[in-house]
Amino acid sequence: MTEISFPGLGIDPFQVNSVAFSIFGLDVAWYGVLITLGMILAFVYCSFKAKYEGIKSDDLIDLAILIIVFCIVGARLYYVIFEFGHFIAKGGTFWQNLWQTVLNIINIRDGGLAIYGGVLGGFFAALIISKRKRIRFPILLDVLVGGVLIGQIIGRWGNFMNGEAFGYETDILWRMGIKKISAGGLYSTYMEVHPTFLYESLWNLVGFVLMAVFYKKKKFHGQHFAFYLIWYGAGRAVIEALRTDSLWLFGEGTIRVSQAVGIITCIIGIVIAVFGVLKAYKGIDVWGNITSKLQKKDSK
């Protein structure tokens, strides 16, 4: 159980529980409920954008199914790669430890999904569908990134319900008081910290609004994808500096893994944006030409 408050804003302590409800003795976590809600709303939003871009609803449904699978696998693999030591079983025979390690890796009910891995998984799912359905890849990416932001906006509140993904201790006005209470209430710890889950959720909300408002004003296909990479990458690079629970890349006190990935993501977005604007100014749809060549090569 976790007790949350916002003392600087006059919000008294209240309790949050990571478990939303139980079915036949099986706990269903708020994180899973919110992620599912985010997927549903993302699909609804993408359906409107797909219709505007002339993408068939059946193709979008096929894509949604593939994306769900690829996102889960990608998010889990990313987390496992950087936290592999956590999953290694010990104490049994070689084969017992190997089997238990495999079970630990695939047991996502205990948590351990990384958004960067999910985004990469979704990217490859979109690439596969674009080639099979003959949909121009940059257009498909523009349609999807708004849905990705919706999932991230809502998903971060799953971290809130879990009492996780917060930052360093602080005395700022909007600080969040968090008290972790052990099972049975044997002990508790209290801190006043940066609500970094809220920072990221609000940052993504602003990005989503900007993207939705200016969607039809894009100058080249892939522009909103580039905007997403820049906006999310920059925000994540800054916000991760405030967190205490993410991995260091080169050892404590250097730079966090998610910060480095965020910076790289932002740079890639800037390159795509500059390249796209320059080519759009010259009247050349380079993204479209590249996609067409990939599809022709795939059909041979």
Helices and strands as residue ranges (DSSP letters): E 2-6, G 7-9, E 11-16, E 19-23, E 26-29, H 30-53, H 57-82, G 84-87, H 94-106, G 108-110, H 115-132, H 137-162, E 176-181, G 183-185, E 188-193, H 196-213, G 215-217, H 223-239, G 240-242, H 257-281, H 286-299
